[in-house]
Amino acid sequence: MTHRILVPSTALLWGLQIAFLNPALALILTALFDASTTELGWALALYNTSGLIASLVVPARADRTGDYLRPMLVSGGLSIALALVLVLTSSLQVAVAALIVLGGPAGLGSTLLFAHLRHAGATPTQIVDTRAIVSVAWVGGPPLAALVIGSFGESGVLWVIALVAALGMGATALLARSSRTATPVKDAGTEGDHAGLSRRAVVLIIVAFVLLQATNATATAYLTVYVTRQLELDVLWAGVALGVAAGLEVPALLLIGRLGSRFSDLGLIVSGCLAGIAYYLLLAGVTTPGPLIAIQVLNAWSFAAVAGTGLSLFQRIIAGPGLATGMYMNTRRVGAILSGPVIAIGASTPLGSPGIFVACAALMVLGLTATVLAHVIGRRGTER
């Protein structure tokens, strides 16, 4: 029972840590260090690149030892160190260096937790349920961070991040103690269950998820601008739409976890892609708040299918739960990088701003095609 409480508690604390930092980071750099737009862009790019590299190197090293909780403790310590450096320094160069050296590995808590769960024999349903807890953190984290910044300034949220990181380290230490006394699970999913899929099929799935993640990153980044400039609605409606989508993601993820035992990964991903295609095409045509809010149901289901099914899928097709989880998390990072060109190219079409969401629908179609093709290649490989 203690172990069952510790897993969601640990997931919530690690989720809150990133949910506090990432949305507020641009404001922190501009307010505390007077970063220009160009400097901000480079700082965020270097920070994200550090995270991308760390999420491949650190979890893969943890795969060799089978210990994912000790690196989580190190990540928590680095989070505290990063927060303290950002509070104490007034130099933008020092802040950026800290983001590169400390920030990348500091953000690996959730990645390592999912790898630990897979290594310990957690079922796909349990992993998706834990992913839903991280989504809960993202529902509450950004508004709480905004409240802290409004009350205590930008440095105030850094102290809160350090506190949450310390609590996360405590929960991780208790989880490690609980795991040592837990009954070992023979089939931890680290051996053999990835061997039936060819490298070409795995590459296709990785490409597919980069495209699928890019659509969500694009829509999330541009929705506020679209609502205020294209639809000429109050910015409040953008916040409501994003909040409704985030709130619906949690029950959608829980439902995906339950359906995973009854339907194939391919079927669930296809349903998410179809929902996403419908969402982006409808979003390109909405003009009033009512439909904008209503279609967030499609958005939430699309995200849940990609985020929930995708995580367990990667852990099955790639050897090593750490590397598999890191690869999945990086599809989100690379997708976010692609969102910039998608916005630029989509907006330059004759459709204007709605063209961005039509481009997202097209990327969904490509991602769906790549996923189905990977499934066909994988099935042919197993039949030989």
Residue pairs with C-beta under 8 A, 6 or more apart in sequence:
2 174
2 178
3 175
3 178
3 179
3 182
6 171
6 174
6 175
6 178
7 113
7 117
7 130
7 175
8 129
8 130
8 133
9 171
10 113
10 168
10 171
10 172
10 175
11 110
11 113
11 130
11 133
11 134
11 137
12 133
12 134
12 136
12 137
13 164
13 167
13 168
13 171
14 72
14 109
14 110
14 113
14 134
14 137
14 168
15 110
15 133
15 134
15 135
15 136
15 137
15 138
15 141
16 137
16 140
16 141
16 164
17 79
17 109
17 161
17 164
17 165
17 168
18 107
18 109
18 110
18 137
18 141
19 137
19 138
19 140
19 141
19 142
19 145
20 141
20 142
20 144
20 145
20 157
20 160
20 161
20 164
21 107
21 157
21 161
23 141
23 142
23 145
24 142
24 145
24 146
24 149
24 154
24 157
25 44
25 47
26 40
26 44
27 149
27 154
28 86
28 154
28 157
28 158
29 35
29 39
29 40
29 43
29 44
29 92
29 95
30 40
31 153
31 154
32 86
32 90
32 95
32 154
32 155
33 90
33 91
33 92
33 95
34 92
35 43
35 92
39 92
42 96
43 92
43 95
43 96
43 99
46 96
46 99
46 100
47 96
47 99
47 100
47 103
47 104
48 333
48 336
48 337
49 104
50 99
50 100
50 101
50 103
50 104
50 105
51 103
51 104
51 107
51 108
51 333
52 104
52 330
52 333
52 334
53 104
54 104
54 105
54 107
54 108
55 104
55 107
55 108
55 111
55 326
55 329
55 330
55 333
56 323
56 326
56 327
56 330
58 71
58 105
58 108
58 112
58 322
58 326
59 68
59 71
59 108
59 111
59 112
59 115
59 320
59 321
59 322
59 323
59 325
59 326
60 320
60 322
60 323
60 326
61 71
61 322
62 68
62 71
62 112
62 115
62 322
63 115
63 190
63 320
63 321
63 322
63 323
66 119
66 190
68 112
68 113
68 115
68 116
68 119
68 321
68 322
69 112
69 116
69 172
69 175
69 176
69 179
70 176
71 108
71 112
72 108
72 109
72 112
72 113
72 116
72 169
72 172
73 169
73 172
73 173
73 176
74 105
75 105
75 106
75 107
75 108
75 109
75 112
76 106
76 109
76 165
76 166
76 168
76 169
76 172
77 165
77 169
78 102
78 103
78 105
78 106
79 102
79 106
79 107
79 109
79 161
79 162
79 165
79 168
80 162
80 165
80 166
81 98
81 102
81 106
82 98
82 99
82 102
82 103
82 106
83 158
83 159
83 161
83 162
83 165
84 158
84 162
85 94
85 95
85 98
85 102
86 95
86 98
86 155
86 158
87 155
87 158
87 159
89 95
89 98
106 165
109 168
109 172
110 134
110 329
111 322
111 325
111 326
111 329
112 322
112 325
113 130
114 127
114 130
114 131
114 311
114 315
114 321
114 325
115 321
115 322
115 324
115 325
115 326
116 179
116 321
117 126
117 127
117 130
118 127
118 188
118 189
118 190
118 315
118 321
118 324
118 325
119 188
119 189
119 190
119 321
119 322
120 179
120 182
120 185
120 188
121 184
121 185
121 186
121 187
121 188
121 189
122 130
124 257
124 260
124 261
124 312
125 257
125 258
125 260
125 261
126 257
127 257
127 311
127 312
127 315
128 253
128 254
128 256
128 257
128 260
128 308
128 309
128 311
128 312
129 253
129 254
129 257
131 253
131 307
131 308
131 311
132 249
132 250
132 253
132 254
132 257
132 308
135 246
135 249
135 250
135 253
135 307
136 250
138 246
139 243
139 246
139 247
139 249
139 250
145 157
145 160
148 156
148 157
148 160
149 156
149 157
152 159
188 321
189 315
189 316
189 321
190 319
190 320
190 321
193 316
194 316
194 317
194 318
194 319
194 324
195 319
196 378
196 381
196 382
197 317
197 374
197 378
197 381
198 377
198 378
198 381
200 377
201 317
201 374
201 375
201 377
201 378
201 381
202 317
202 318
202 374
204 370
204 371
204 373
204 374
204 377
205 313
205 314
205 317
205 370
205 371
205 374
206 327
206 331
207 370
208 366
208 367
208 368
208 369
208 370
208 371
208 374
209 306
209 310
209 314
209 328
209 331
209 335
209 367
210 331
210 334
210 335
210 338
211 335
211 338
211 363
211 364
211 366
211 367
211 370
212 272
212 273
212 276
212 306
212 310
212 331
212 335
212 363
212 364
212 367
213 306
213 331
213 332
213 334
213 335
213 336
214 334
214 335
214 336
214 338
214 339
214 342
214 360
214 363
215 276
215 280
215 335
215 342
215 360
215 361
215 363
215 364
215 367
216 276
216 302
216 303
216 306
216 335
217 332
217 335
217 336
217 338
217 339
218 338
218 339
218 342
218 343
218 346
218 356
218 359
218 360
219 280
219 283
219 299
219 357
219 360
220 242
221 336
221 339
221 343
222 339
222 343
222 353
222 356
223 238
223 241
223 242
224 235
224 238
224 239
224 242
225 353
226 238
226 353
226 356
226 357
227 233
227 235
227 237
227 238
227 241
227 292
228 234
228 235
228 238
229 353
230 352
230 353
230 354
231 237
231 286
231 287
231 292
233 289
233 292
237 289
237 292
237 293
240 289
240 293
241 292
241 293
241 296
244 293
244 296
244 300
245 296
245 299
245 300
245 303
248 296
248 297
248 299
248 300
248 301
249 300
249 303
249 304
249 307
252 300
252 301
252 303
252 304
252 308
253 304
253 307
253 308
255 304
256 268
256 304
256 305
256 308
256 309
257 308
259 268
260 268
260 308
260 309
260 312
265 309
265 312
265 313
266 371
266 372
266 375
268 305
268 308
268 309
269 305
269 306
269 309
269 310
269 313
269 368
269 371
270 368
270 371
270 372
271 301
271 305
272 301
272 302
272 303
272 304
272 305
272 306
272 309
273 302
273 305
273 364
273 365
273 367
273 368
273 371
274 368
275 298
275 299
275 301
275 302
275 305
276 298
276 299
276 302
276 306
276 360
276 361
276 364
277 361
277 364
277 365
277 368
278 295
278 298
279 295
279 298
279 299
279 302
280 357
280 358
280 360
280 361
280 364
281 357
281 358
281 361
282 291
282 295
282 298
283 292
283 295
283 357
284 351
284 354
284 355
284 357
284 358
284 361
285 354
286 292
286 295
302 364
310 328
310 331
311 325
311 328
314 324
314 325
314 327
314 328
315 321
315 324
315 325
315 328
316 324
317 324
318 324
318 327
342 356
342 359
342 360
342 363
343 356
345 359
346 353
346 355
346 356
346 357
346 358
346 359
346 360
347 353
347 355
347 356
348 355
349 355
349 358
349 359
351 358
